[in-house]
């Protein structure tokens, strides 16, 4: 997904390696697997010796929490890339004292990191179906819980029973039936996208069009109770579930709804501005399933110049915010461009921005084809001498089929965002293998979610693409077809030049780390069984570079450097 930093490196890699398409079986088809690994390791060492151009990150938004992960996907550009270093191996099975687990209830897909409080501490703010939690950044202690009024509270005992049942059986009809029962609690999933601002206000958008701000009973005390600060309903003309939040660079909360409404809201909820996207007429009837399969399925990306990027069921949109009003007019710099949607459900990807400063600037999505394509759009003015691509809108800068190194795959879909760093863009395969004949297509998510560590069903493949500015072309960079990321959202560490995600090997969940430049596996940690299932959660790094992520019942933190001293974990 991410490139630690591309420009010069990608040009060297593409010119010096055979298209640098790191599909282990297709690049070296006649070479035994062990020898392939040796060859790829040698290639990785040679590439590592090449000079690397530093990645340009999006500018820091002064109204968000002063941390590397203040909102879903990390920053307003939705890149899933952070500057700090993460773990570097070596591969091993983690010891129990190197894994922290906290029960916080179901649906904690992400967590935001606060800036420093007056007491010098940071807090991880997160929420799931039944509660908001504050977790100490350093100790990982659950400090406070706020249970949503009227929500069913899921107890530790229920979680432990579910974990034991899935550890005992994660295959076959009865395992699927048990997983389906567990997933029923997610049928009306909302509150998925959140934003944490510089004043430690935690914003949540709900299914019914309500925006709520939560905060601290004592804003100076990081350990104080969670309180509801204020709540508002979106204007009556705005319909549809809230599908995503962001924060403009002048401090307005940005909201998009399932039916194609874009709304900016002052942080004190004293004013709103609204706009409806082009082609959204009849969007109420265009939903293809429950929440998450409507006309809008994903959150918006945002740049520092007021550009708002929203993907609908068949179009990519740019809306422009000037501090007072929203516009979809071309004269203001807005645009709308179609993409292919043979699958019929639209893009599953949150738009991600590529290119900052003097770099070429794009927005990236996956399209709606059964075997998805990666699509790159010029996000600002199209260069006057840009010839366009045959058969596509002139705004499209690049289209590449996602194959995962196997042209025989008829369907490849990802429910994750496109991970972007520098000029690199990475996607994973979330299409389950060997699905039982009796399982409806919409239920296949069970096979990569709750049953994602089942070797018979887990999907394989991670593929990176790169923009080459010298030739103005978008092309494959590498493929690793031997690594599985069943449902994890990957994350790139720019300092480590590694992309991290939660994978699975031999029925155990793992932390996987691939070299961002080459795709070669750097190392992996074996974590364990169903207690450590990632189930569509983000793989995150805290400010000290420790990995943490959500599970179906709690949150996990990995501390691979912890050791036993005098019988105690450190």
C-alpha positions as CSV (number, residue, x, y, z in Angstrom):
1,X,0.0,0.0,0.0
2,X,2.6,2.6,0.8
3,X,5.8,3.7,-0.6
4,X,8.6,5.0,1.5
5,X,9.4,7.2,-0.9
6,X,9.0,6.7,-4.3
7,X,10.0,8.9,-7.1
8,X,13.6,8.0,-7.7
9,X,13.3,4.6,-6.1
10,X,10.5,3.5,-8.2
11,X,12.2,4.6,-11.4
12,X,15.3,2.6,-10.4
13,X,13.3,-0.4,-9.4
14,X,11.2,-0.5,-12.6
15,X,14.3,0.0,-14.8
16,X,16.6,-2.5,-13.1
17,X,14.2,-5.3,-12.2
18,X,11.9,-7.4,-14.5
19,X,9.0,-5.0,-14.3
20,X,9.6,-5.4,-10.5
21,X,6.5,-7.5,-10.3
22,X,7.2,-9.4,-7.2
23,X,4.8,-12.3,-7.7
24,X,7.0,-15.0,-6.3
25,X,5.6,-17.8,-8.4
26,X,5.2,-15.8,-11.6
27,X,8.5,-14.0,-11.6
28,X,10.5,-17.2,-10.8
29,X,8.1,-20.0,-12.0
30,X,10.7,-22.7,-12.3
31,X,12.7,-21.9,-9.1
32,X,12.0,-23.8,-5.9
33,X,10.3,-21.8,-3.2
34,X,13.3,-21.8,-0.8
35,X,15.5,-20.5,-3.6
36,X,13.0,-17.9,-4.6
37,X,13.2,-16.5,-1.1
38,X,16.9,-16.3,-1.4
39,X,16.7,-14.5,-4.7
40,X,14.1,-12.1,-3.4
41,X,16.1,-11.4,-0.3
42,X,19.1,-10.5,-2.5
43,X,16.9,-8.2,-4.6
44,X,15.6,-6.6,-1.5
45,X,19.2,-5.9,-0.3
46,X,20.1,-4.4,-3.6
47,X,17.0,-2.2,-3.6
48,X,17.6,-1.1,0.0
49,X,21.0,0.2,-1.1
50,X,19.4,2.6,-3.6
51,X,18.8,6.2,-2.6
52,X,15.2,6.8,-1.3
53,X,13.3,10.0,-1.8
54,X,11.6,11.2,1.3
55,X,7.8,11.0,1.3
56,X,5.8,14.1,1.4
57,X,3.0,13.8,4.0
58,X,-0.1,15.9,4.0
59,X,0.2,19.1,6.1
60,X,-0.9,18.8,9.7
61,X,-4.4,19.9,10.3
62,X,-4.2,22.4,13.3
63,X,-7.7,21.6,14.5
64,X,-7.2,17.9,14.9
65,X,-5.4,16.2,17.8
66,X,-1.7,16.6,17.6
67,X,-0.8,13.0,16.9
68,X,-0.3,10.7,14.0
69,X,-3.7,9.1,14.2
70,X,-6.4,11.7,15.1
71,X,-9.1,10.1,12.9
72,X,-10.0,7.0,10.8
73,X,-7.2,6.2,8.4
74,X,-4.9,8.6,10.3
75,X,-5.2,12.0,8.6
76,X,-7.6,14.0,6.4
77,X,-5.9,12.6,3.3
78,X,-7.0,9.0,4.4
79,X,-3.6,7.5,3.6
80,X,-3.0,5.0,6.5
81,X,0.6,6.1,6.6
82,X,2.5,7.4,9.7
83,X,5.9,8.9,10.1
84,X,7.1,6.9,13.2
85,X,9.0,3.7,13.2
86,X,7.3,0.3,14.0
87,X,8.8,-3.0,15.1
88,X,11.5,-4.6,12.9
89,X,11.4,-8.3,13.9
90,X,12.9,-10.9,13.9
91,X,10.1,-13.4,13.1
92,X,9.0,-15.3,16.2
93,X,6.0,-16.3,18.3
94,X,5.2,-13.6,20.8
95,X,5.3,-14.4,24.5
96,X,2.1,-13.9,26.6
97,X,3.7,-10.9,28.3
98,X,4.3,-9.3,24.9
99,X,0.6,-9.1,24.1
100,X,-1.8,-6.8,25.9
101,X,-5.6,-7.6,25.6
102,X,-8.4,-5.5,27.0
103,X,-12.1,-6.3,26.7
104,X,-13.9,-3.2,25.6
105,X,-17.0,-4.7,23.8
106,X,-17.6,-5.4,20.1
107,X,-16.9,-3.2,17.1
108,X,-13.8,-1.3,18.1
109,X,-12.5,-1.1,14.6
110,X,-10.2,1.9,15.2
111,X,-8.8,4.2,17.9
112,X,-7.7,7.8,17.8
113,X,-4.7,9.1,19.6
114,X,-4.9,12.4,21.5
115,X,-2.4,15.2,21.7
116,X,-0.8,15.8,25.1
117,X,-3.1,16.8,28.0
118,X,-2.2,19.3,30.6
119,X,-1.0,16.4,32.8
120,X,1.5,15.4,30.1
121,X,-0.3,12.2,29.1
122,X,-1.9,10.9,25.8
123,X,-5.1,8.9,25.6
124,X,-6.4,6.5,23.0
125,X,-10.1,7.3,22.4
126,X,-12.2,4.6,20.7
127,X,-15.7,3.3,20.5
128,X,-17.7,0.2,19.4
129,X,-21.3,-0.8,19.4
130,X,-22.0,-0.3,23.1
131,X,-19.5,2.1,24.6
132,X,-16.7,4.7,24.3
133,X,-13.5,4.0,26.1
134,X,-10.4,6.0,27.1
135,X,-7.2,3.9,27.2
136,X,-4.0,5.2,28.6
137,X,-1.5,5.5,25.7
138,X,1.5,4.2,27.8
139,X,0.0,1.6,30.2
140,X,-2.9,0.5,27.9
141,X,-5.1,0.6,31.0
142,X,-8.8,1.2,30.4
143,X,-9.3,4.4,32.2
144,X,-13.0,5.2,31.5
145,X,-16.0,3.8,29.8
146,X,-19.2,5.5,28.6
147,X,-22.0,3.2,27.7
148,X,-24.4,4.5,25.0
149,X,-27.8,4.9,26.5
150,X,-30.2,2.1,25.5
151,X,-27.4,0.0,23.9
152,X,-27.1,-3.6,25.0
153,X,-23.9,-4.0,27.0
154,X,-21.8,-7.0,25.9
155,X,-20.1,-8.6,28.9
156,X,-16.7,-10.3,29.2
157,X,-18.4,-13.7,29.7
158,X,-20.1,-13.6,26.4
159,X,-16.9,-12.6,24.7
160,X,-15.0,-15.5,26.3
161,X,-17.6,-18.0,25.3
162,X,-17.5,-16.8,21.7
163,X,-13.7,-16.9,21.6
164,X,-13.7,-20.5,23.0
165,X,-16.3,-21.6,20.5
166,X,-14.5,-20.3,17.5
167,X,-11.2,-21.6,18.8
168,X,-12.8,-25.0,19.0
169,X,-14.3,-24.9,15.5
170,X,-13.7,-22.4,12.8
171,X,-14.7,-24.5,9.8
172,X,-17.9,-25.9,8.3
173,X,-21.6,-25.2,8.6
174,X,-21.8,-25.0,12.4
175,X,-18.9,-22.6,12.6
176,X,-20.6,-20.4,10.0
177,X,-23.8,-20.6,11.9
178,X,-22.0,-19.5,15.1
179,X,-20.2,-16.7,13.3
180,X,-23.5,-15.5,11.8
181,X,-25.0,-15.3,15.3
182,X,-22.0,-13.2,16.4
183,X,-22.4,-10.9,13.4
184,X,-26.0,-10.1,14.1
185,X,-25.0,-7.4,16.5
186,X,-23.3,-5.6,13.6
187,X,-26.5,-5.4,11.4
188,X,-27.1,-1.8,12.2
189,X,-23.5,-0.8,12.6
190,X,-23.0,2.9,12.9
191,X,-20.5,5.2,14.8
192,X,-17.7,3.7,12.6
193,X,-15.9,6.9,11.6
194,X,-14.8,9.3,14.3
195,X,-12.7,12.4,14.7
196,X,-10.7,13.6,17.7
197,X,-9.9,17.3,17.8
198,X,-7.2,19.4,19.4
199,X,-9.4,20.1,22.5
200,X,-9.9,16.3,23.1
201,X,-13.4,16.5,21.7
202,X,-14.4,13.1,20.2
203,X,-17.0,13.3,17.5
204,X,-19.3,10.4,16.4
205,X,-21.8,10.4,13.5
206,X,-24.8,8.0,13.9
207,X,-27.1,6.1,11.7
208,X,-30.0,8.4,12.4
209,X,-28.2,11.6,11.3
210,X,-27.1,12.7,14.7
211,X,-23.6,14.1,15.4
212,X,-22.5,13.9,19.0
213,X,-19.4,15.4,20.7
214,X,-17.9,13.7,23.8
215,X,-15.1,14.9,26.0
216,X,-13.6,14.9,29.5
217,X,-15.4,15.9,32.6
218,X,-12.1,17.8,33.4
219,X,-10.4,18.8,30.1
220,X,-7.1,19.1,32.0
221,X,-7.2,15.6,33.4
222,X,-6.6,12.8,30.9
223,X,-8.0,10.2,33.4
224,X,-11.3,12.1,34.1
225,X,-14.8,10.7,33.2
226,X,-16.2,10.7,29.6
227,X,-19.2,13.1,29.3
228,X,-21.5,14.0,26.4
229,X,-20.8,17.6,25.5
230,X,-23.4,18.4,22.9
231,X,-25.5,16.8,20.2
232,X,-27.2,17.9,17.0
233,X,-29.4,16.5,14.3
234,X,-28.4,17.3,10.7
235,X,-30.7,19.7,8.9
236,X,-34.1,18.1,7.9
237,X,-33.2,18.1,4.2
238,X,-30.2,16.0,4.9
239,X,-31.1,12.3,4.8
240,X,-29.3,9.0,5.1
241,X,-26.9,7.4,7.6
242,X,-23.7,9.3,8.4
243,X,-21.0,7.4,6.4
244,X,-18.0,9.4,7.4
245,X,-16.4,12.3,9.2
246,X,-13.4,14.5,8.6
247,X,-12.2,17.9,9.7
248,X,-11.5,20.9,7.4
249,X,-8.3,22.8,7.8
250,X,-10.3,25.8,9.1
251,X,-11.9,23.8,11.8
252,X,-15.3,22.7,10.5
253,X,-16.5,19.1,11.0
254,X,-17.1,17.5,7.6
255,X,-20.0,14.9,7.3
256,X,-21.1,12.8,4.3
257,X,-24.3,10.7,4.3
258,X,-25.4,7.6,2.6
259,X,-27.8,9.5,0.3
260,X,-25.1,11.9,-1.1
261,X,-25.3,14.9,1.2
262,X,-22.1,16.8,2.2
263,X,-22.4,18.9,5.3
264,X,-19.9,21.1,7.1
265,X,-20.7,21.8,10.8
266,X,-19.0,24.3,13.2
267,X,-17.4,22.4,16.1
268,X,-19.7,24.1,18.5
269,X,-22.7,23.0,16.4
270,X,-23.8,26.6,15.9
271,X,-23.9,26.6,12.1
272,X,-24.1,24.2,9.1
273,X,-23.6,24.3,5.4
274,X,-25.1,21.7,3.0
275,X,-24.7,20.4,-0.5
276,X,-26.0,17.4,-2.4
277,X,-23.7,15.6,-4.8
278,X,-24.4,15.4,-8.5
279,X,-26.1,12.2,-9.7
280,X,-27.6,11.6,-6.2
281,X,-31.2,11.9,-7.4
282,X,-33.0,8.8,-6.2
283,X,-30.0,7.7,-4.0
284,X,-32.5,6.6,-1.4
285,X,-33.5,3.8,-3.6
286,X,-30.0,2.9,-4.9
287,X,-28.9,1.1,-1.8
288,X,-27.9,-2.5,-2.5
289,X,-28.1,-3.9,1.0
290,X,-27.8,-2.8,4.7
291,X,-25.8,0.1,6.0
292,X,-22.5,0.2,4.1
293,X,-24.0,-0.7,0.8
294,X,-25.8,2.5,-0.1
295,X,-25.1,5.2,-2.7
296,X,-22.2,6.4,-0.4
297,X,-20.3,3.7,1.4
298,X,-17.2,5.4,2.6
299,X,-15.8,8.5,4.3
300,X,-14.4,11.5,2.5
301,X,-10.8,12.6,2.0
302,X,-9.8,16.2,2.3
303,X,-6.9,18.4,1.3
304,X,-5.6,21.6,2.8
305,X,-7.0,23.8,0.0
306,X,-10.7,22.9,0.6
307,X,-10.9,20.0,-1.8
308,X,-13.4,17.3,-0.5
309,X,-13.3,13.9,-2.2
310,X,-16.2,11.6,-2.1
311,X,-16.8,8.3,-4.0
312,X,-20.4,7.4,-4.8
313,X,-21.8,4.2,-6.4
314,X,-20.5,5.1,-9.9
315,X,-18.7,8.4,-9.7
316,X,-15.7,10.1,-8.0
317,X,-16.6,13.6,-6.8
318,X,-14.6,16.6,-5.8
319,X,-16.5,19.3,-3.8
320,X,-14.8,22.6,-2.9
321,X,-15.1,24.3,0.5
322,X,-14.1,28.0,0.7
323,X,-14.8,28.5,4.4
324,X,-18.3,29.8,3.9
325,X,-20.0,27.5,1.3
326,X,-19.7,24.2,-0.4
327,X,-19.6,24.1,-4.2
328,X,-19.9,21.3,-6.9
329,X,-19.3,23.9,-9.7
330,X,-16.4,23.4,-12.1
331,X,-15.7,27.1,-12.0
332,X,-14.8,26.7,-8.4
333,X,-12.5,23.7,-9.1
334,X,-15.1,21.0,-8.4
335,X,-15.5,18.0,-10.7
336,X,-17.3,14.6,-11.1
337,X,-15.9,11.7,-13.0
338,X,-17.3,8.2,-13.6
339,X,-15.7,4.8,-12.9
340,X,-16.6,1.3,-14.0
341,X,-19.1,-0.5,-11.8
342,X,-19.8,-4.0,-13.2
343,X,-20.1,-5.4,-9.7
344,X,-23.0,-3.1,-9.1
345,X,-22.1,-2.1,-5.5
346,X,-19.6,0.7,-6.2
347,X,-16.2,1.2,-4.7
348,X,-15.4,-0.4,-1.3
349,X,-12.4,1.9,-0.8
350,X,-12.2,5.2,1.1
351,X,-10.6,7.7,-1.3
352,X,-7.0,8.4,-0.5
353,X,-4.9,11.4,-1.6
354,X,-1.5,11.0,-3.3
355,X,1.0,13.8,-3.9
356,X,1.6,17.0,-1.9
357,X,3.6,20.2,-2.4
358,X,5.2,20.3,-5.8
359,X,4.4,16.6,-6.5
360,X,1.8,15.4,-9.0
361,X,-1.5,15.3,-7.1
362,X,-4.1,12.6,-7.3
363,X,-7.0,10.9,-5.5
364,X,-7.0,7.1,-5.6
365,X,-9.9,4.5,-5.4
366,X,-10.7,1.0,-6.4
367,X,-13.5,0.7,-8.9
368,X,-16.7,-1.4,-8.9
369,X,-15.6,-4.2,-11.2
370,X,-15.8,-7.8,-10.0
371,X,-12.0,-8.0,-10.3
372,X,-11.3,-4.4,-9.2
373,X,-9.1,-1.9,-10.8
374,X,-7.1,0.8,-9.1
375,X,-8.0,4.2,-10.5
376,X,-5.9,7.4,-10.2
377,X,-7.6,10.8,-10.9
378,X,-5.9,14.2,-11.3
379,X,-7.3,15.9,-8.3
380,X,-6.7,19.5,-9.3
381,X,-6.3,21.1,-12.8
382,X,-5.6,18.5,-15.5
383,X,-2.3,19.2,-17.2
384,X,-2.9,20.9,-20.5
385,X,-0.7,18.5,-22.3
386,X,-2.2,15.4,-20.7
387,X,-3.5,13.2,-23.6
388,X,-5.9,11.1,-21.5
389,X,-6.3,7.4,-21.5
390,X,-8.3,5.7,-24.3
391,X,-11.9,4.9,-23.2
392,X,-11.7,6.9,-19.9
393,X,-12.7,10.4,-18.8
394,X,-9.7,12.7,-19.3
395,X,-9.4,13.3,-15.6
396,X,-8.3,9.7,-15.1
397,X,-4.5,9.6,-14.8
398,X,-4.1,5.8,-14.5
399,X,-6.0,2.5,-14.4
400,X,-4.4,-0.8,-13.4
401,X,-6.1,-4.2,-13.0
402,X,-5.6,-5.8,-9.6
403,X,-4.5,-9.4,-10.2
404,X,-2.6,-10.4,-7.1
405,X,-0.2,-12.1,-9.5
406,X,-2.9,-14.6,-10.6
407,X,-4.7,-13.7,-13.9
408,X,-7.1,-16.6,-13.3
409,X,-8.8,-14.9,-10.4
410,X,-12.2,-13.8,-11.6
411,X,-13.1,-11.8,-8.5
412,X,-10.8,-9.6,-6.3
413,X,-12.4,-7.1,-3.9
414,X,-11.1,-5.1,-1.0
415,X,-13.2,-3.6,1.7
416,X,-10.1,-1.6,2.9
417,X,-9.0,1.8,1.9
418,X,-6.2,2.1,-0.7
419,X,-3.0,2.6,1.4
420,X,-0.9,5.5,0.0
421,X,2.6,6.8,0.8
422,X,4.6,8.9,-1.6
423,X,3.7,7.7,-5.1
424,X,2.9,4.2,-4.0
425,X,-0.6,2.7,-3.6
426,X,-1.3,-0.7,-2.1
427,X,-4.4,-3.0,-1.9
428,X,-5.1,-6.3,-0.3
429,X,-7.3,-9.2,-1.4
430,X,-10.4,-9.7,0.8
431,X,-12.2,-12.3,-1.5
432,X,-12.5,-15.6,0.4
433,X,-11.4,-18.8,-1.3
434,X,-13.4,-22.0,-1.5
435,X,-16.7,-20.5,-0.3
436,X,-19.3,-23.2,0.4
437,X,-21.9,-23.5,-2.3
438,X,-24.7,-22.8,0.2
439,X,-23.2,-19.5,1.5
440,X,-24.9,-16.4,0.0
441,X,-22.5,-14.0,-1.6
442,X,-23.2,-11.3,0.9
443,X,-22.3,-13.7,3.8
444,X,-18.8,-14.4,2.4
445,X,-17.5,-11.7,4.7
446,X,-17.8,-14.2,7.5
447,X,-15.0,-16.3,5.9
448,X,-12.5,-13.4,6.1
449,X,-13.9,-11.8,9.2
450,X,-14.7,-14.0,12.2
451,X,-13.3,-17.1,10.4
452,X,-10.4,-15.3,8.8
453,X,-7.7,-17.6,10.2
454,X,-9.2,-20.7,8.4
455,X,-6.4,-21.7,5.9
456,X,-9.0,-23.2,3.5
457,X,-10.8,-19.9,3.1
458,X,-8.3,-17.1,3.8
459,X,-7.5,-15.0,0.7
460,X,-3.9,-14.3,-0.4
461,X,-2.3,-11.4,-2.1
462,X,-0.9,-7.9,-1.5
463,X,-0.2,-5.7,-4.5
464,X,1.4,-2.3,-4.8
465,X,1.3,0.1,-7.7
466,X,3.2,3.3,-8.3
467,X,3.0,6.5,-10.3
468,X,6.2,7.3,-12.3
469,X,6.4,11.1,-12.6
470,X,9.1,11.0,-15.2
471,X,7.0,9.1,-17.7
472,X,3.6,10.1,-16.2
473,X,2.5,6.5,-16.0
474,X,0.8,4.3,-13.4
475,X,2.1,0.7,-13.2
476,X,2.5,-2.3,-11.0
477,X,5.4,-2.1,-8.5
478,X,5.2,-5.6,-6.9
479,X,3.0,-8.4,-5.9
480,X,3.4,-10.7,-2.9
481,X,1.0,-13.7,-3.5
482,X,2.1,-15.8,-0.6
483,X,0.9,-13.4,2.2
484,X,-2.6,-13.2,3.5
485,X,-4.4,-10.2,5.0
486,X,-7.9,-11.7,5.4
487,X,-9.6,-8.4,6.6
488,X,-7.0,-6.1,8.2
489,X,-6.5,-2.5,7.2
490,X,-2.8,-2.2,6.6
491,X,-0.6,0.7,7.7
492,X,2.8,2.0,6.4
493,X,5.5,3.2,8.7
494,X,7.6,5.7,6.7
495,X,10.5,5.5,9.2
496,X,10.7,1.7,9.0
497,X,9.8,1.5,5.3
498,X,7.5,-1.3,6.2
499,X,3.8,-2.0,5.6
500,X,2.1,-3.8,8.6
501,X,-1.1,-5.8,8.7
502,X,-2.7,-8.6,10.7
503,X,-2.5,-11.8,8.7
504,X,-2.9,-15.5,9.5
505,X,-0.7,-18.6,9.2
506,X,-1.6,-22.1,10.1
507,X,-4.8,-21.1,11.9
508,X,-3.0,-18.4,14.1
509,X,-3.3,-14.7,13.7
510,X,0.0,-12.9,12.9
511,X,1.5,-9.5,12.5
512,X,3.0,-9.3,9.0
513,X,5.6,-6.8,7.8
514,X,6.5,-6.3,4.2
515,X,9.2,-4.1,2.8
516,X,7.4,-1.2,1.2
517,X,9.9,-0.9,-1.6
518,X,10.1,-4.5,-2.7
519,X,7.1,-6.5,-1.2
520,X,9.5,-9.0,0.3
521,X,8.4,-10.3,3.7
522,X,10.5,-8.7,6.4
523,X,9.3,-10.6,9.4
524,X,6.1,-11.9,11.1
525,X,5.0,-12.4,14.7
526,X,2.6,-15.2,15.6
527,X,0.0,-13.7,18.0
528,X,-2.5,-16.5,18.6
529,X,-6.1,-17.6,18.1
530,X,-9.5,-16.0,18.0
531,X,-8.9,-13.6,20.9
532,X,-6.6,-11.8,18.4
533,X,-8.8,-11.8,15.3
534,X,-8.6,-8.4,13.6
535,X,-12.0,-8.6,11.8
536,X,-11.7,-5.5,9.6
537,X,-10.0,-3.3,12.1
538,X,-7.1,-1.0,11.4
539,X,-3.5,-2.0,12.1
540,X,-2.2,1.1,14.1
541,X,1.0,2.3,15.5
542,X,0.9,4.4,18.7
543,X,3.3,7.4,19.1
544,X,6.0,5.1,20.5
545,X,5.7,2.6,17.5
546,X,3.8,-0.2,19.3
547,X,1.2,-2.0,17.2
548,X,-2.4,-2.0,18.4
549,X,-5.7,-3.0,16.8
550,X,-9.3,-3.9,17.5
551,X,-10.8,-7.4,17.7
552,X,-14.5,-8.6,17.7
553,X,-14.5,-8.2,21.5
554,X,-11.6,-6.0,22.6
555,X,-8.4,-4.3,21.7
556,X,-4.9,-5.7,21.4
557,X,-1.4,-4.1,21.8
558,X,1.8,-5.9,20.9
559,X,5.0,-5.1,22.8
560,X,7.6,-7.4,21.1
561,X,10.4,-5.8,23.1
562,X,8.9,-6.7,26.5
563,X,11.0,-9.3,28.4
564,X,10.8,-11.2,31.6
565,X,12.9,-9.9,34.5
566,X,12.7,-11.7,37.8
567,X,9.5,-13.3,36.6
568,X,7.8,-10.1,35.6
569,X,7.0,-8.6,32.2
570,X,8.7,-5.3,31.5
